[in-house]
Amino acid sequence: MAEKKPNALVRFAKKMTKFFRDCKGEVKKIVWPAPKSVFKNMGVVLVTMLIVGLFVFGLDTLFMKLLSLVMAVAG
């Protein structure tokens, strides 16, 4: 005679238990960076954001000036 499968609730509980056990194992594998490298990288990101922001501001200003010239000639 065929073996009886456990009901859906039992299968779900076993799968969830395995999922959380696997998650715990993966979290243990994480290598966290040292605070010194985090602050160094944060500085690099902030400087990069500032440079890109100034570049976008410059382009925006340039295009607005060009648009105002075009509108003055057209009007």
PQR file of N, CA, C, O and H, with PARSE charges and radii, in Angstrom:
ATOM      1  N   MET A   1       0.831  -1.176   0.000 -0.4000 1.5000
ATOM      2  CA  MET A   1       0.000   0.000   0.000 -0.0000 2.0000
ATOM      3  C   MET A   1       0.882   1.248   0.000  0.5500 1.7000
ATOM      4  O   MET A   1       1.958   1.258   0.597 -0.5500 1.4000
ATOM      5  N   ALA A   2       0.422   2.284  -0.665 -0.4000 1.5000
ATOM      6  CA  ALA A   2       1.194   3.524  -0.789 -0.0000 2.0000
ATOM      7  C   ALA A   2       1.272   4.239   0.558  0.5500 1.7000
ATOM      8  O   ALA A   2       0.357   4.190   1.379 -0.5500 1.4000
ATOM      9  H   ALA A   2      -0.452   2.277  -1.150  0.4000 1.0000
ATOM     10  N   GLU A   3       2.402   4.900   0.740 -0.4000 1.5000
ATOM     11  CA  GLU A   3       2.600   5.646   1.975 -0.0000 2.0000
ATOM     12  C   GLU A   3       1.768   6.924   1.935  0.5500 1.7000
ATOM     13  O   GLU A   3       1.670   7.569   0.891 -0.5500 1.4000
ATOM     14  H   GLU A   3       3.146   4.940   0.073  0.4000 1.0000
ATOM     15  N   LYS A   4       1.177   7.289   3.054 -0.4000 1.5000
ATOM     16  CA  LYS A   4       0.303   8.463   3.121 -0.0000 2.0000
ATOM     17  C   LYS A   4       1.159   9.725   3.277  0.5500 1.7000
ATOM     18  O   LYS A   4       2.048   9.781   4.127 -0.5500 1.4000
ATOM     19  H   LYS A   4       1.256   6.765   3.902  0.4000 1.0000
ATOM     20  N   LYS A   5       0.876  10.752   2.434 -0.4000 1.5000
ATOM     21  CA  LYS A   5       1.597  12.010   2.517 -0.0000 2.0000
ATOM     22  C   LYS A   5       1.083  12.818   3.704  0.5500 1.7000
ATOM     23  O   LYS A   5      -0.109  12.776   4.012 -0.5500 1.4000
ATOM     24  H   LYS A   5       0.154  10.707   1.743  0.4000 1.0000
ATOM     25  N   PRO A   6       1.974  13.556   4.375 -0.5600 1.5000
ATOM     26  CA  PRO A   6       1.507  14.425   5.448  0.2800 2.0000
ATOM     27  C   PRO A   6       0.630  15.534   4.865  0.5500 1.7000
ATOM     28  O   PRO A   6       0.747  15.887   3.692 -0.5500 1.4000
ATOM     29  N   ASN A   7      -0.238  16.067   5.701 -0.4000 1.5000
ATOM     30  CA  ASN A   7      -1.154  17.088   5.191 -0.0000 2.0000
ATOM     31  C   ASN A   7      -0.398  18.369   4.825  0.5500 1.7000
ATOM     32  O   ASN A   7       0.788  18.509   5.126 -0.5500 1.4000
ATOM     33  H   ASN A   7      -0.333  15.781   6.654  0.4000 1.0000
ATOM     34  N   ALA A   8      -1.093  19.289   4.180 -0.4000 1.5000
ATOM     35  CA  ALA A   8      -0.470  20.507   3.646 -0.0000 2.0000
ATOM     36  C   ALA A   8       0.137  21.369   4.754  0.5500 1.7000
ATOM     37  O   ALA A   8       1.183  21.983   4.547 -0.5500 1.4000
ATOM     38  H   ALA A   8      -2.056  19.175   3.935  0.4000 1.0000
ATOM     39  N   LEU A   9      -0.488  21.423   5.901 -0.4000 1.5000
ATOM     40  CA  LEU A   9       0.012  22.245   6.996 -0.0000 2.0000
ATOM     41  C   LEU A   9       1.357  21.732   7.507  0.5500 1.7000
ATOM     42  O   LEU A   9       2.258  22.519   7.798 -0.5500 1.4000
ATOM     43  H   LEU A   9      -1.338  20.924   6.069  0.4000 1.0000
ATOM     44  N   VAL A  10       1.487  20.426   7.614 -0.4000 1.5000
ATOM     45  CA  VAL A  10       2.743  19.828   8.076 -0.0000 2.0000
ATOM     46  C   VAL A  10       3.845  20.061   7.043  0.5500 1.7000
ATOM     47  O   VAL A  10       4.970  20.408   7.405 -0.5500 1.4000
ATOM     48  H   VAL A  10       0.755  19.786   7.378  0.4000 1.0000
ATOM     49  N   ARG A  11       3.531  19.874   5.763 -0.4000 1.5000
ATOM     50  CA  ARG A  11       4.524  20.129   4.706 -0.0000 2.0000
ATOM     51  C   ARG A  11       4.957  21.590   4.710  0.5500 1.7000
ATOM     52  O   ARG A  11       6.141  21.895   4.566 -0.5500 1.4000
ATOM     53  H   ARG A  11       2.618  19.592   5.468  0.4000 1.0000
ATOM     54  N   PHE A  12       3.985  22.494   4.876 -0.4000 1.5000
ATOM     55  CA  PHE A  12       4.293  23.928   4.910 -0.0000 2.0000
ATOM     56  C   PHE A  12       5.202  24.252   6.092  0.5500 1.7000
ATOM     57  O   PHE A  12       6.167  25.002   5.939 -0.5500 1.4000
ATOM     58  H   PHE A  12       3.023  22.245   4.993  0.4000 1.0000
ATOM     59  N   ALA A  13       4.912  23.704   7.253 -0.4000 1.5000
ATOM     60  CA  ALA A  13       5.721  23.968   8.446 -0.0000 2.0000
ATOM     61  C   ALA A  13       7.149  23.450   8.250  0.5500 1.7000
ATOM     62  O   ALA A  13       8.103  24.108   8.664 -0.5500 1.4000
ATOM     63  H   ALA A  13       4.128  23.095   7.377  0.4000 1.0000
ATOM     64  N   LYS A  14       7.306  22.284   7.625 -0.4000 1.5000
ATOM     65  CA  LYS A  14       8.641  21.737   7.391 -0.0000 2.0000
ATOM     66  C   LYS A  14       9.420  22.612   6.408  0.5500 1.7000
ATOM     67  O   LYS A  14      10.611  22.860   6.598 -0.5500 1.4000
ATOM     68  H   LYS A  14       6.530  21.750   7.289  0.4000 1.0000
ATOM     69  N   LYS A  15       8.740  23.079   5.359 -0.4000 1.5000
ATOM     70  CA  LYS A  15       9.410  23.945   4.392 -0.0000 2.0000
ATOM     71  C   LYS A  15       9.815  25.277   5.025  0.5500 1.7000
ATOM     72  O   LYS A  15      10.900  25.789   4.750 -0.5500 1.4000
ATOM     73  H   LYS A  15       7.773  22.878   5.205  0.4000 1.0000
ATOM     74  N   MET A  16       8.959  25.831   5.862 -0.4000 1.5000
ATOM     75  CA  MET A  16       9.280  27.102   6.521 -0.0000 2.0000
ATOM     76  C   MET A  16      10.450  26.921   7.489  0.5500 1.7000
ATOM     77  O   MET A  16      11.323  27.785   7.577 -0.5500 1.4000
ATOM     78  H   MET A  16       8.078  25.415   6.086  0.4000 1.0000
ATOM     79  N   THR A  17      10.469  25.817   8.203 -0.4000 1.5000
ATOM     80  CA  THR A  17      11.562  25.540   9.131 -0.0000 2.0000
ATOM     81  C   THR A  17      12.878  25.436   8.359  0.5500 1.7000
ATOM     82  O   THR A  17      13.892  25.993   8.779 -0.5500 1.4000
ATOM     83  H   THR A  17       9.759  25.116   8.131  0.4000 1.0000
ATOM     84  N   LYS A  18      12.862  24.726   7.235 -0.4000 1.5000
ATOM     85  CA  LYS A  18      14.067  24.599   6.411 -0.0000 2.0000
ATOM     86  C   LYS A  18      14.485  25.963   5.866  0.5500 1.7000
ATOM     87  O   LYS A  18      15.675  26.278   5.834 -0.5500 1.4000
ATOM     88  H   LYS A  18      12.038  24.273   6.894  0.4000 1.0000
ATOM     89  N   PHE A  19      13.519  26.770   5.438 -0.4000 1.5000
ATOM     90  CA  PHE A  19      13.827  28.095   4.900 -0.0000 2.0000
ATOM     91  C   PHE A  19      14.536  28.952   5.945  0.5500 1.7000
ATOM     92  O   PHE A  19      15.567  29.554   5.646 -0.5500 1.4000
ATOM     93  H   PHE A  19      12.553  26.514   5.465  0.4000 1.0000
ATOM     94  N   PHE A  20      14.001  29.018   7.167 -0.4000 1.5000
ATOM     95  CA  PHE A  20      14.607  29.845   8.200 -0.0000 2.0000
ATOM     96  C   PHE A  20      15.963  29.287   8.653  0.5500 1.7000
ATOM     97  O   PHE A  20      16.859  30.057   8.997 -0.5500 1.4000
ATOM     98  H   PHE A  20      13.163  28.528   7.410  0.4000 1.0000
ATOM     99  N   ARG A  21      16.118  27.982   8.657 -0.4000 1.5000
ATOM    100  CA  ARG A  21      17.408  27.383   8.995 -0.0000 2.0000
ATOM    101  C   ARG A  21      18.450  27.757   7.942  0.5500 1.7000
ATOM    102  O   ARG A  21      19.588  28.087   8.277 -0.5500 1.4000
ATOM    103  H   ARG A  21      15.389  27.356   8.378  0.4000 1.0000
ATOM    104  N   ASP A  22      18.056  27.704   6.670 -0.4000 1.5000
ATOM    105  CA  ASP A  22      18.959  28.100   5.587 -0.0000 2.0000
ATOM    106  C   ASP A  22      19.291  29.588   5.658  0.5500 1.7000
ATOM    107  O   ASP A  22      20.432  29.980   5.411 -0.5500 1.4000
ATOM    108  H   ASP A  22      17.132  27.436   6.398  0.4000 1.0000
ATOM    109  N   CYS A  23      18.309  30.415   5.991 -0.4000 1.5000
ATOM    110  CA  CYS A  23      18.548  31.860   6.125 -0.0000 2.0000
ATOM    111  C   CYS A  23      19.557  32.135   7.233  0.5500 1.7000
ATOM    112  O   CYS A  23      20.457  32.958   7.064 -0.5500 1.4000
ATOM    113  H   CYS A  23      17.382  30.097   6.191  0.4000 1.0000
ATOM    114  N   LYS A  24      19.415  31.462   8.344 -0.4000 1.5000
ATOM    115  CA  LYS A  24      20.339  31.651   9.467 -0.0000 2.0000
ATOM    116  C   LYS A  24      21.758  31.277   9.041  0.5500 1.7000
ATOM    117  O   LYS A  24      22.718  31.963   9.394 -0.5500 1.4000
ATOM    118  H   LYS A  24      18.684  30.793   8.481  0.4000 1.0000
ATOM    119  N   GLY A  25      21.885  30.194   8.286 -0.4000 1.5000
ATOM    120  CA  GLY A  25      23.203  29.775   7.802 -0.0000 2.0000
ATOM    121  C   GLY A  25      23.807  30.792   6.840  0.5500 1.7000
ATOM    122  O   GLY A  25      25.015  31.028   6.871 -0.5500 1.4000
ATOM    123  H   GLY A  25      21.106  29.637   7.999  0.4000 1.0000
ATOM    124  N   GLU A  26      22.982  31.399   5.983 -0.4000 1.5000
ATOM    125  CA  GLU A  26      23.484  32.401   5.037 -0.0000 2.0000
ATOM    126  C   GLU A  26      23.896  33.684   5.751  0.5500 1.7000
ATOM    127  O   GLU A  26      24.886  34.310   5.372 -0.5500 1.4000
ATOM    128  H   GLU A  26      22.000  31.208   5.957  0.4000 1.0000
ATOM    129  N   VAL A  27      23.158  34.078   6.769 -0.4000 1.5000
ATOM    130  CA  VAL A  27      23.492  35.293   7.512 -0.0000 2.0000
ATOM    131  C   VAL A  27      24.833  35.127   8.232  0.5500 1.7000
ATOM    132  O   VAL A  27      25.584  36.092   8.380 -0.5500 1.4000
ATOM    133  H   VAL A  27      22.354  33.569   7.077  0.4000 1.0000
ATOM    134  N   LYS A  28      25.127  33.923   8.671 -0.4000 1.5000
ATOM    135  CA  LYS A  28      26.407  33.679   9.344 -0.0000 2.0000
ATOM    136  C   LYS A  28      27.584  33.821   8.387  0.5500 1.7000
ATOM    137  O   LYS A  28      28.709  34.049   8.831 -0.5500 1.4000
ATOM    138  H   LYS A  28      24.517  33.139   8.550  0.4000 1.0000
ATOM    139  N   LYS A  29      27.346  33.690   7.073 -0.4000 1.5000
ATOM    140  CA  LYS A  29      28.415  33.788   6.085 -0.0000 2.0000
ATOM    141  C   LYS A  29      28.773  35.235   5.734  0.5500 1.7000
ATOM    142  O   LYS A  29      29.787  35.479   5.079 -0.5500 1.4000
ATOM    143  H   LYS A  29      26.432  33.504   6.713  0.4000 1.0000
ATOM    144  N   ILE A  30      27.955  36.188   6.163 -0.4000 1.5000
ATOM    145  CA  ILE A  30      28.179  37.586   5.806 -0.0000 2.0000
ATOM    146  C   ILE A  30      29.454  38.094   6.471  0.5500 1.7000
ATOM    147  O   ILE A  30      29.690  37.860   7.657 -0.5500 1.4000
ATOM    148  H   ILE A  30      27.132  35.990   6.695  0.4000 1.0000
ATOM    149  N   VAL A  31      30.274  38.794   5.684 -0.4000 1.5000
ATOM    150  CA  VAL A  31      31.476  39.424   6.207 -0.0000 2.0000
ATOM    151  C   VAL A  31      31.208  40.932   6.230  0.5500 1.7000
ATOM    152  O   VAL A  31      31.108  41.567   5.180 -0.5500 1.4000
ATOM    153  H   VAL A  31      30.083  38.984   4.721  0.4000 1.0000
ATOM    154  N   TRP A  32      31.093  41.493   7.421 -0.4000 1.5000
ATOM    155  CA  TRP A  32      30.780  42.912   7.553 -0.0000 2.0000
ATOM    156  C   TRP A  32      32.054  43.732   7.424  0.5500 1.7000
ATOM    157  O   TRP A  32      33.101  43.333   7.935 -0.5500 1.4000
ATOM    158  H   TRP A  32      31.174  40.978   8.274  0.4000 1.0000
ATOM    159  N   PRO A  33      31.979  44.886   6.739 -0.5600 1.5000
ATOM    160  CA  PRO A  33      33.176  45.718   6.591  0.2800 2.0000
ATOM    161  C   PRO A  33      33.530  46.418   7.899  0.5500 1.7000
ATOM    162  O   PRO A  33      32.685  46.605   8.774 -0.5500 1.4000
ATOM    163  N   ALA A  34      34.784  46.794   8.008 -0.4000 1.5000
ATOM    164  CA  ALA A  34      35.247  47.514   9.196 -0.0000 2.0000
ATOM    165  C   ALA A  34      34.693  48.946   9.146  0.5500 1.7000
ATOM    166  O   ALA A  34      34.493  49.494   8.062 -0.5500 1.4000
ATOM    167  H   ALA A  34      35.472  46.642   7.298  0.4000 1.0000
ATOM    168  N   PRO A  35      34.447  49.545  10.304 -0.5600 1.5000
ATOM    169  CA  PRO A  35      33.912  50.914  10.323  0.2800 2.0000
ATOM    170  C   PRO A  35      34.797  51.912   9.566  0.5500 1.7000
ATOM    171  O   PRO A  35      34.284  52.852   8.960 -0.5500 1.4000
ATOM    172  N   LYS A  36      36.100  51.717   9.597 -0.4000 1.5000
ATOM    173  CA  LYS A  36      37.016  52.631   8.908 -0.0000 2.0000
ATOM    174  C   LYS A  36      36.750  52.611   7.399  0.5500 1.7000
ATOM    175  O   LYS A  36      36.699  53.665   6.765 -0.5500 1.4000
ATOM    176  H   LYS A  36      36.517  50.953  10.090  0.4000 1.0000
ATOM    177  N   SER A  37      36.582  51.430   6.832 -0.4000 1.5000
ATOM    178  CA  SER A  37      36.330  51.352   5.393 -0.0000 2.0000
ATOM    179  C   SER A  37      34.936  51.872   5.039  0.5500 1.7000
ATOM    180  O   SER A  37      34.733  52.411   3.951 -0.5500 1.4000
ATOM    181  H   SER A  37      36.624  50.574   7.347  0.4000 1.0000
ATOM    182  N   VAL A  38      33.980  51.713   5.950 -0.4000 1.5000
ATOM    183  CA  VAL A  38      32.630  52.239   5.692 -0.0000 2.0000
ATOM    184  C   VAL A  38      32.680  53.758   5.590  0.5500 1.7000
ATOM    185  O   VAL A  38      32.093  54.332   4.673 -0.5500 1.4000
ATOM    186  H   VAL A  38      34.145  51.275   6.834  0.4000 1.0000
ATOM    187  N   PHE A  39      33.376  54.423   6.523 -0.4000 1.5000
ATOM    188  CA  PHE A  39      33.455  55.879   6.500 -0.0000 2.0000
ATOM    189  C   PHE A  39      34.256  56.369   5.291  0.5500 1.7000
ATOM    190  O   PHE A  39      33.936  57.412   4.720 -0.5500 1.4000
ATOM    191  H   PHE A  39      33.853  53.957   7.268  0.4000 1.0000
ATOM    192  N   LYS A  40      35.285  55.631   4.901 -0.4000 1.5000
ATOM    193  CA  LYS A  40      36.066  55.998   3.723 -0.0000 2.0000
ATOM    194  C   LYS A  40      35.178  55.921   2.474  0.5500 1.7000
ATOM    195  O   LYS A  40      35.165  56.839   1.655 -0.5500 1.4000
ATOM    196  H   LYS A  40      35.545  54.784   5.364  0.4000 1.0000
ATOM    197  N   ASN A  41      34.450  54.833   2.343 -0.4000 1.5000
ATOM    198  CA  ASN A  41      33.563  54.672   1.191 -0.0000 2.0000
ATOM    199  C   ASN A  41      32.453  55.711   1.200  0.5500 1.7000
ATOM    200  O   ASN A  41      32.052  56.197   0.143 -0.5500 1.4000
ATOM    201  H   ASN A  41      34.460  54.087   3.009  0.4000 1.0000
ATOM    202  N   MET A  42      31.953  56.058   2.385 -0.4000 1.5000
ATOM    203  CA  MET A  42      30.911  57.075   2.491 -0.0000 2.0000
ATOM    204  C   MET A  42      31.442  58.417   1.989  0.5500 1.7000
ATOM    205  O   MET A  42      30.725  59.156   1.314 -0.5500 1.4000
ATOM    206  H   MET A  42      32.280  55.663   3.244  0.4000 1.0000
ATOM    207  N   GLY A  43      32.686  58.730   2.315 -0.4000 1.5000
ATOM    208  CA  GLY A  43      33.290  59.971   1.831 -0.0000 2.0000
ATOM    209  C   GLY A  43      33.392  59.990   0.314  0.5500 1.7000
ATOM    210  O   GLY A  43      33.115  61.006  -0.322 -0.5500 1.4000
ATOM    211  H   GLY A  43      33.268  58.130   2.864  0.4000 1.0000
ATOM    212  N   VAL A  44      33.792  58.863  -0.260 -0.4000 1.5000
ATOM    213  CA  VAL A  44      33.894  58.769  -1.719 -0.0000 2.0000
ATOM    214  C   VAL A  44      32.521  58.978  -2.353  0.5500 1.7000
ATOM    215  O   VAL A  44      32.402  59.687  -3.352 -0.5500 1.4000
ATOM    216  H   VAL A  44      34.017  58.037   0.257  0.4000 1.0000
ATOM    217  N   VAL A  45      31.499  58.375  -1.786 -0.4000 1.5000
ATOM    218  CA  VAL A  45      30.140  58.506  -2.324 -0.0000 2.0000
ATOM    219  C   VAL A  45      29.667  59.956  -2.228  0.5500 1.7000
ATOM    220  O   VAL A  45      29.100  60.484  -3.184 -0.5500 1.4000
ATOM    221  H   VAL A  45      31.595  57.799  -0.974  0.4000 1.0000
ATOM    222  N   LEU A  46      29.894  60.604  -1.081 -0.4000 1.5000
ATOM    223  CA  LEU A  46      29.452  61.990  -0.912 -0.0000 2.0000
ATOM    224  C   LEU A  46      30.155  62.929  -1.891  0.5500 1.7000
ATOM    225  O   LEU A  46      29.515  63.806  -2.470 -0.5500 1.4000
ATOM    226  H   LEU A  46      30.355  60.174  -0.304  0.4000 1.0000
ATOM    227  N   VAL A  47      31.458  62.756  -2.081 -0.4000 1.5000
ATOM    228  CA  VAL A  47      32.195  63.599  -3.025 -0.0000 2.0000
ATOM    229  C   VAL A  47      31.690  63.362  -4.447  0.5500 1.7000
ATOM    230  O   VAL A  47      31.516  64.312  -5.211 -0.5500 1.4000
ATOM    231  H   VAL A  47      31.978  62.043  -1.611  0.4000 1.0000
ATOM    232  N   THR A  48      31.455  62.112  -4.800 -0.4000 1.5000
ATOM    233  CA  THR A  48      30.941  61.788  -6.124 -0.0000 2.0000
ATOM    234  C   THR A  48      29.568  62.409  -6.337  0.5500 1.7000
ATOM    235  O   THR A  48      29.287  62.945  -7.408 -0.5500 1.4000
ATOM    236  H   THR A  48      31.596  61.340  -4.179  0.4000 1.0000
ATOM    237  N   MET A  49      28.709  62.339  -5.317 -0.4000 1.5000
ATOM    238  CA  MET A  49      27.376  62.951  -5.424 -0.0000 2.0000
ATOM    239  C   MET A  49      27.486  64.458  -5.620  0.5500 1.7000
ATOM    240  O   MET A  49      26.737  65.038  -6.406 -0.5500 1.4000
ATOM    241  H   MET A  49      28.937  61.904  -4.447  0.4000 1.0000
ATOM    242  N   LEU A  50      28.403  65.090  -4.919 -0.4000 1.5000
ATOM    243  CA  LEU A  50      28.597  66.528  -5.042 -0.0000 2.0000
ATOM    244  C   LEU A  50      29.056  66.894  -6.450  0.5500 1.7000
ATOM    245  O   LEU A  50      28.547  67.847  -7.039 -0.5500 1.4000
ATOM    246  H   LEU A  50      29.012  64.619  -4.280  0.4000 1.0000
ATOM    247  N   ILE A  51      30.006  66.151  -6.988 -0.4000 1.5000
ATOM    248  CA  ILE A  51      30.511  66.420  -8.334 -0.0000 2.0000
ATOM    249  C   ILE A  51      29.411  66.238  -9.381  0.5500 1.7000
ATOM    250  O   ILE A  51      29.239  67.078 -10.263 -0.5500 1.4000
ATOM    251  H   ILE A  51      30.419  65.376  -6.509  0.4000 1.0000
ATOM    252  N   VAL A  52      28.674  65.141  -9.274 -0.4000 1.5000
ATOM    253  CA  VAL A  52      27.594  64.887 -10.237 -0.0000 2.0000
ATOM    254  C   VAL A  52      26.502  65.955 -10.088  0.5500 1.7000
ATOM    255  O   VAL A  52      25.952  66.412 -11.090 -0.5500 1.4000
ATOM    256  H   VAL A  52      28.814  64.458  -8.557  0.4000 1.0000
ATOM    257  N   GLY A  53      26.185  66.355  -8.861 -0.4000 1.5000
ATOM    258  CA  GLY A  53      25.187  67.396  -8.640 -0.0000 2.0000
ATOM    259  C   GLY A  53      25.606  68.714  -9.259  0.5500 1.7000
ATOM    260  O   GLY A  53      24.788  69.392  -9.881 -0.5500 1.4000
ATOM    261  H   GLY A  53      26.632  65.985  -8.047  0.4000 1.0000
ATOM    262  N   LEU A  54      26.866  69.088  -9.100 -0.4000 1.5000
ATOM    263  CA  LEU A  54      27.357  70.327  -9.711 -0.0000 2.0000
ATOM    264  C   LEU A  54      27.333  70.236 -11.238  0.5500 1.7000
ATOM    265  O   LEU A  54      27.016  71.219 -11.908 -0.5500 1.4000
ATOM    266  H   LEU A  54      27.530  68.538  -8.595  0.4000 1.0000
ATOM    267  N   PHE A  55      27.660  69.082 -11.788 -0.4000 1.5000
ATOM    268  CA  PHE A  55      27.616  68.887 -13.234 -0.0000 2.0000
ATOM    269  C   PHE A  55      26.186  69.038 -13.754  0.5500 1.7000
ATOM    270  O   PHE A  55      25.962  69.716 -14.757 -0.5500 1.4000
ATOM    271  H   PHE A  55      27.917  68.283 -11.244  0.4000 1.0000
ATOM    272  N   VAL A  56      25.224  68.415 -13.085 -0.4000 1.5000
ATOM    273  CA  VAL A  56      23.823  68.520 -13.503 -0.0000 2.0000
ATOM    274  C   VAL A  56      23.336  69.966 -13.358  0.5500 1.7000
ATOM    275  O   VAL A  56      22.606  70.462 -14.217 -0.5500 1.4000
ATOM    276  H   VAL A  56      25.407  67.865 -12.270  0.4000 1.0000
ATOM    277  N   PHE A  57      23.735  70.644 -12.278 -0.4000 1.5000
ATOM    278  CA  PHE A  57      23.368  72.047 -12.082 -0.0000 2.0000
ATOM    279  C   PHE A  57      23.925  72.900 -13.221  0.5500 1.7000
ATOM    280  O   PHE A  57      23.228  73.774 -13.736 -0.5500 1.4000
ATOM    281  H   PHE A  57      24.328  70.242 -11.580  0.4000 1.0000
ATOM    282  N   GLY A  58      25.175  72.653 -13.615 -0.4000 1.5000
ATOM    283  CA  GLY A  58      25.778  73.396 -14.718 -0.0000 2.0000
ATOM    284  C   GLY A  58      25.043  73.174 -16.030  0.5500 1.7000
ATOM    285  O   GLY A  58      24.783  74.121 -16.773 -0.5500 1.4000
ATOM    286  H   GLY A  58      25.741  71.943 -13.196  0.4000 1.0000
ATOM    287  N   LEU A  59      24.709  71.911 -16.313 -0.4000 1.5000
ATOM    288  CA  LEU A  59      23.958  71.619 -17.532 -0.0000 2.0000
ATOM    289  C   LEU A  59      22.587  72.284 -17.515  0.5500 1.7000
ATOM    290  O   LEU A  59      22.148  72.837 -18.523 -0.5500 1.4000
ATOM    291  H   LEU A  59      24.921  71.142 -15.709  0.4000 1.0000
ATOM    292  N   ASP A  60      21.920  72.230 -16.385 -0.4000 1.5000
ATOM    293  CA  ASP A  60      20.596  72.838 -16.260 -0.0000 2.0000
ATOM    294  C   ASP A  60      20.678  74.338 -16.498  0.5500 1.7000
ATOM    295  O   ASP A  60      19.853  74.901 -17.217 -0.5500 1.4000
ATOM    296  H   ASP A  60      22.277  71.781 -15.566  0.4000 1.0000
ATOM    297  N   THR A  61      21.665  74.985 -15.898 -0.4000 1.5000
ATOM    298  CA  THR A  61      21.835  76.423 -16.075 -0.0000 2.0000
ATOM    299  C   THR A  61      22.128  76.754 -17.535  0.5500 1.7000
ATOM    300  O   THR A  61      21.558  77.695 -18.089 -0.5500 1.4000
ATOM    301  H   THR A  61      22.336  74.528 -15.314  0.4000 1.0000
ATOM    302  N   LEU A  62      23.012  75.983 -18.156 -0.4000 1.5000
ATOM    303  CA  LEU A  62      23.349  76.202 -19.557 -0.0000 2.0000
ATOM    304  C   LEU A  62      22.112  76.061 -20.447  0.5500 1.7000
ATOM    305  O   LEU A  62      21.857  76.914 -21.296 -0.5500 1.4000
ATOM    306  H   LEU A  62      23.474  75.218 -17.707  0.4000 1.0000
ATOM    307  N   PHE A  63      21.351  74.993 -20.255 -0.4000 1.5000
ATOM    308  CA  PHE A  63      20.166  74.780 -21.084 -0.0000 2.0000
ATOM    309  C   PHE A  63      19.108  75.848 -20.852  0.5500 1.7000
ATOM    310  O   PHE A  63      18.408  76.231 -21.790 -0.5500 1.4000
ATOM    311  H   PHE A  63      21.558  74.300 -19.565  0.4000 1.0000
ATOM    312  N   MET A  64      18.976  76.336 -19.627 -0.4000 1.5000
ATOM    313  CA  MET A  64      18.008  77.401 -19.355 -0.0000 2.0000
ATOM    314  C   MET A  64      18.428  78.692 -20.066  0.5500 1.7000
ATOM    315  O   MET A  64      17.585  79.408 -20.606 -0.5500 1.4000
ATOM    316  H   MET A  64      19.545  76.025 -18.865  0.4000 1.0000
ATOM    317  N   LYS A  65      19.717  78.982 -20.062 -0.4000 1.5000
ATOM    318  CA  LYS A  65      20.219  80.170 -20.774 -0.0000 2.0000
ATOM    319  C   LYS A  65      19.964  80.025 -22.270  0.5500 1.7000
ATOM    320  O   LYS A  65      19.512  80.970 -22.916 -0.5500 1.4000
ATOM    321  H   LYS A  65      20.401  78.401 -19.623  0.4000 1.0000
ATOM    322  N   LEU A  66      20.250  78.848 -22.825 -0.4000 1.5000
ATOM    323  CA  LEU A  66      19.995  78.620 -24.247 -0.0000 2.0000
ATOM    324  C   LEU A  66      18.506  78.737 -24.576  0.5500 1.7000
ATOM    325  O   LEU A  66      18.139  79.308 -25.603 -0.5500 1.4000
ATOM    326  H   LEU A  66      20.617  78.080 -22.301  0.4000 1.0000
ATOM    327  N   LEU A  67      17.669  78.209 -23.722 -0.4000 1.5000
ATOM    328  CA  LEU A  67      16.230  78.288 -23.932 -0.0000 2.0000
ATOM    329  C   LEU A  67      15.750  79.730 -23.883  0.5500 1.7000
ATOM    330  O   LEU A  67      14.909  80.135 -24.685 -0.5500 1.4000
ATOM    331  H   LEU A  67      17.967  77.746 -22.888  0.4000 1.0000
ATOM    332  N   SER A  68      16.281  80.504 -22.946 -0.4000 1.5000
ATOM    333  CA  SER A  68      15.865  81.911 -22.868 -0.0000 2.0000
ATOM    334  C   SER A  68      16.326  82.678 -24.116  0.5500 1.7000
ATOM    335  O   SER A  68      15.610  83.562 -24.585 -0.5500 1.4000
ATOM    336  H   SER A  68      16.964  80.174 -22.294  0.4000 1.0000
ATOM    337  N   LEU A  69      17.506  82.357 -24.662 -0.4000 1.5000
ATOM    338  CA  LEU A  69      17.955  82.986 -25.906 -0.0000 2.0000
ATOM    339  C   LEU A  69      17.042  82.629 -27.063  0.5500 1.7000
ATOM    340  O   LEU A  69      16.666  83.491 -27.857 -0.5500 1.4000
ATOM    341  H   LEU A  69      18.089  81.639 -24.282  0.4000 1.0000
ATOM    342  N   VAL A  70      16.690  81.362 -27.156 -0.4000 1.5000
ATOM    343  CA  VAL A  70      15.800  80.919 -28.235 -0.0000 2.0000
ATOM    344  C   VAL A  70      14.436  81.583 -28.113  0.5500 1.7000
ATOM    345  O   VAL A  70      13.858  82.008 -29.113 -0.5500 1.4000
ATOM    346  H   VAL A  70      16.996  80.662 -26.512  0.4000 1.0000
ATOM    347  N   MET A  71      13.928  81.672 -26.904 -0.4000 1.5000
ATOM    348  CA  MET A  71      12.608  82.297 -26.690 -0.0000 2.0000
ATOM    349  C   MET A  71      12.662  83.797 -27.008  0.5500 1.7000
ATOM    350  O   MET A  71      11.692  84.354 -27.523 -0.5500 1.4000
ATOM    351  H   MET A  71      14.398  81.327 -26.092  0.4000 1.0000
ATOM    352  N   ALA A  72      13.794  84.457 -26.706 -0.4000 1.5000
ATOM    353  CA  ALA A  72      13.928  85.881 -27.005 -0.0000 2.0000
ATOM    354  C   ALA A  72      13.965  86.127 -28.507  0.5500 1.7000
ATOM    355  O   ALA A  72      13.399  87.107 -28.993 -0.5500 1.4000
ATOM    356  H   ALA A  72      14.582  84.005 -26.288  0.4000 1.0000
ATOM    357  N   VAL A  73      14.632  85.237 -29.247 -0.4000 1.5000
ATOM    358  CA  VAL A  73      14.713  85.386 -30.697 -0.0000 2.0000
ATOM    359  C   VAL A  73      13.350  85.074 -31.325  0.5500 1.7000
ATOM    360  O   VAL A  73      12.929  85.746 -32.267 -0.5500 1.4000
ATOM    361  H   VAL A  73      15.092  84.441 -28.853  0.4000 1.0000
ATOM    362  N   ALA A  74      12.663  84.053 -30.801 -0.4000 1.5000
ATOM    363  CA  ALA A  74      11.368  83.655 -31.373 -0.0000 2.0000
ATOM    364  C   ALA A  74      10.267  84.646 -31.025  0.5500 1.7000
ATOM    365  O   ALA A  74       9.283  84.745 -31.759 -0.5500 1.4000
ATOM    366  H   ALA A  74      13.005  83.507 -30.036  0.4000 1.0000
ATOM    367  N   GLY A  75      10.404  85.370 -29.940 -0.4000 1.5000
ATOM    368  CA  GLY A  75       9.320  86.244 -29.464 -0.0000 2.0000
ATOM    369  C   GLY A  75       9.442  87.622 -29.869  0.5500 1.7000
ATOM    370  O   GLY A  75       8.592  88.444 -29.528 -0.5500 1.4000
ATOM    371  H   GLY A  75      11.203  85.289 -29.345  0.4000 1.0000
TER
END
